[in-house]
Amino acid sequence: MPNERISAMICSAACYLLLSVVAAGQARPEFEVASIRPSSELPAQVDVGVHVSGSQVRISGMSLRDYIRIAYRVSPRQVSGPEWIAEERFDIAAKLPEGASGSQVPEMLQALLADRFQLKFHREAQELPVFALAIAKSGSKLQESAASPDTAADRPANLNVEASGSTAGINIDLGGGSFLSLGNNRLEIRKMTMTVLASMLTRFVDRTVVDTTALKGSYDLTLDLAPEDYTAMLIRAAVNGGVVLSPRAQRALDFASNDPLSNPLQKYGLALESRKAPLDVIVVDSMEKAPTDN
């Protein structure tokens, strides 16, 4: 696969990983104003991310399927609809209303999808394969991250989290010392809760990861990966982000493990257990392919 294609896939994967974290609001406010434009092709090298600076919000390169999953806090596998919802991509530039915070972006996307794309859906509970992130029989070997003045609880309401991707890997800075770095056959996690970690790991495997550890702290992990597992994780992250694979990349994924993380997690007393669980699925009944006028 050409380096340009790999790089674009990784950049797209970084953006999806990032957006899955910025989803923790309570109310359902609306953007004060929002501009929606079709996305251009991803260049070979690009920094991508969710930028919430003051009242300004910028999101780029997302498919309609991913805007739906972000808005309703589900994984890509929990959105069901016509194939084109994974193909149509849009950039959004929006303004938060006075007093709103970046953590309310998902709720604002709910209103935007209903108003501008006429999204209508229903929910179904479906029994789906999952990986349960669990404490191994040997017991947890995790130690909580060292406290610092800039903890997640102390972050301001306005966020400016950053993601970047290239052939060297994926880097996501969540602020407050919390970050994910995938590169050089290694996955580094710093100051991350198990709930957020499960959401992150979902991007690198072929099913939703559900946190069942009941651990409440933030933790540091460094996972050494076999080269073939590292490559497979990069490609799977792109697939989960809606990127269409080249035949060569698809062949590489066909022979890859669907669970490249179980062995590395063992040193921390963690396990990924194959289970089935009822998951909330968003079933799209109708939706417009293009938004109403800005």
SVG drawing of the C-alpha trace seen along z (x, -y; Angstrom):
<svg xmlns="http://www.w3.org/2000/svg" viewBox="-38 -34 48 51">
<polyline fill="none" stroke="black" stroke-width="0.4" points="0.0,0.0 1.5,-3.4 2.6,-5.5 0.2,-8.3 -2.7,-6.0 -1.5,-4.6 -0.9,-8.1 -4.4,-9.2 -5.9,-6.2 -4.0,-6.8 -4.9,-10.5 -8.6,-9.5 -8.3,-6.9 -6.8,-9.5 -9.7,-11.8 -12.2,-9.1 -10.4,-8.1 -10.4,-11.6 -14.1,-12.3 -15.0,-9.1 -13.6,-10.7 -15.3,-14.1 -18.7,-12.8 -19.8,-13.5 -22.5,-16.2 -25.8,-16.1 -28.3,-18.5 -29.2,-18.8 -28.3,-22.3 -27.9,-23.5 -25.1,-25.2 -25.7,-29.0 -24.7,-28.7 -23.2,-25.8 -21.7,-25.7 -21.6,-22.3 -19.5,-21.5 -18.6,-18.3 -15.1,-17.1 -12.3,-17.2 -9.9,-14.3 -7.5,-13.8 -3.9,-14.8 -1.0,-12.5 0.2,-14.3 -2.3,-16.2 -3.0,-17.1 -6.6,-16.4 -8.7,-16.8 -11.6,-18.2 -10.9,-21.8 -13.0,-23.6 -11.4,-27.0 -13.5,-29.5 -16.8,-29.3 -15.5,-28.0 -15.9,-24.3 -14.2,-22.7 -14.7,-19.0 -13.4,-17.6 -13.6,-14.5 -16.4,-12.8 -18.9,-10.5 -22.6,-10.8 -22.4,-7.4 -19.7,-8.8 -21.5,-12.0 -24.5,-9.8 -22.3,-7.6 -20.6,-10.6 -23.9,-12.3 -25.4,-9.2 -22.3,-7.8 -22.2,-4.4 -19.5,-2.6 -19.6,-2.3 -21.0,1.2 -23.9,-0.3 -25.2,-2.4 -27.3,-0.6 -28.4,-2.2 -27.9,-2.5 -24.2,-2.1 -24.0,-5.7 -24.1,-7.1 -20.5,-5.7 -19.4,-7.3 -20.8,-10.9 -18.3,-13.0 -18.7,-16.6 -16.8,-19.3 -18.5,-21.3 -17.6,-24.8 -19.9,-25.9 -20.3,-28.3 -21.2,-27.3 -24.0,-29.3 -23.0,-31.4 -22.4,-29.4 -22.0,-26.1 -18.9,-23.9 -17.1,-21.6 -18.3,-18.5 -21.8,-19.3 -20.8,-18.9 -22.5,-15.5 -25.9,-16.8 -25.5,-19.7 -24.8,-17.2 -28.1,-15.4 -30.0,-18.6 -27.9,-19.4 -28.5,-16.0 -32.3,-16.2 -32.6,-19.8 -30.1,-19.8 -30.2,-16.2 -33.7,-15.3 -32.4,-12.2 -35.1,-9.9 -34.2,-6.7 -35.2,-4.1 -33.3,-2.2 -32.9,1.6 -31.2,3.8 -29.2,6.3 -27.1,9.1 -23.6,8.5 -20.1,9.9 -18.0,7.7 -14.7,7.8 -15.0,7.3 -12.1,5.4 -11.8,7.3 -9.5,7.9 -7.6,11.1 -7.8,14.1 -4.3,13.2 -5.7,9.8 -5.0,6.2 -1.4,5.1 -2.3,1.5 -1.2,-1.5 -3.0,-4.8 -1.3,-7.6 0.6,-10.1 -1.5,-13.1 -0.7,-16.5 -2.1,-20.0 -3.6,-19.7 -5.9,-16.6 -8.9,-15.8 -11.3,-17.0 -9.6,-20.4 -9.6,-21.0 -11.6,-24.0 -14.9,-23.5 -13.5,-24.6 -11.3,-21.9 -8.6,-21.9 -7.7,-18.3 -5.4,-17.4 -4.7,-14.4 -2.1,-13.8 -1.4,-10.8 1.2,-9.7 3.0,-6.6 4.8,-6.8 1.5,-6.2 -1.2,-8.0 -0.9,-10.6 -3.8,-12.0 -3.4,-14.6 -6.5,-14.9 -5.0,-17.6 -4.2,-17.4 -1.4,-14.9 -3.8,-12.3 -2.7,-11.0 -2.5,-8.0 0.5,-7.3 0.6,-4.4 4.0,-4.1 7.1,-2.0 5.3,1.2 4.1,-0.3 0.9,-1.6 1.4,-4.1 -1.5,-5.3 -1.2,-8.0 -3.7,-9.1 -6.7,-7.3 -9.7,-5.8 -10.7,-2.3 -14.0,-3.6 -12.0,-5.8 -9.4,-3.1 -12.2,-0.7 -13.5,-3.3 -10.0,-3.7 -9.3,0.0 -12.6,0.4 -10.9,-1.3 -8.1,1.2 -10.2,4.5 -13.1,5.9 -15.8,5.4 -16.9,3.1 -14.8,3.1 -16.9,2.8 -15.3,1.8 -16.2,4.4 -13.3,3.7 -15.2,1.4 -11.9,-0.6 -12.5,-4.3 -9.0,-5.8 -6.7,-6.9 -3.8,-4.7 -0.6,-4.5 0.0,-1.6 2.7,-0.7 1.9,2.2 4.6,3.7 3.2,5.0 4.3,7.6 5.1,5.8 2.3,7.6 -0.2,6.7 0.9,3.1 0.2,2.9 -3.1,4.7 -4.2,2.2 -3.4,-0.8 -5.4,0.7 -8.3,1.7 -8.5,-1.7 -8.8,-3.1 -11.5,-0.5 -13.4,-1.4 -13.2,-5.1 -14.9,-4.3 -11.9,-4.1 -12.2,-1.8 -9.3,0.5 -7.1,1.3 -7.0,5.0 -3.5,5.3 -4.5,3.8 -7.6,6.1 -5.4,9.1 -3.1,8.1 -6.1,7.7 -7.6,11.1 -4.6,12.8 -4.3,10.5 -5.4,11.5 -8.7,10.0 -7.4,9.7 -3.8,8.3 -4.0,6.8 -4.8,9.7 -1.2,10.7 0.2,7.2 -2.6,6.4 -1.7,9.5 1.3,7.7 -1.2,5.3 -3.5,8.0 -6.1,7.1 -7.8,9.3 -10.0,9.0 -12.7,11.7 -14.9,12.6 -18.6,12.3 -22.0,11.4 -23.8,8.5 -27.0,6.5 -25.9,3.2 -28.1,0.2 -28.2,-0.1 -29.2,-3.3 -31.2,-2.2 -31.5,-4.9 -35.0,-5.0 -34.5,-8.0 -31.9,-10.7 -31.0,-13.3 -27.7,-12.8 -27.1,-16.6 -27.8,-19.2 -30.2,-22.0 -28.7,-25.4 -26.2,-26.9"/>
</svg>
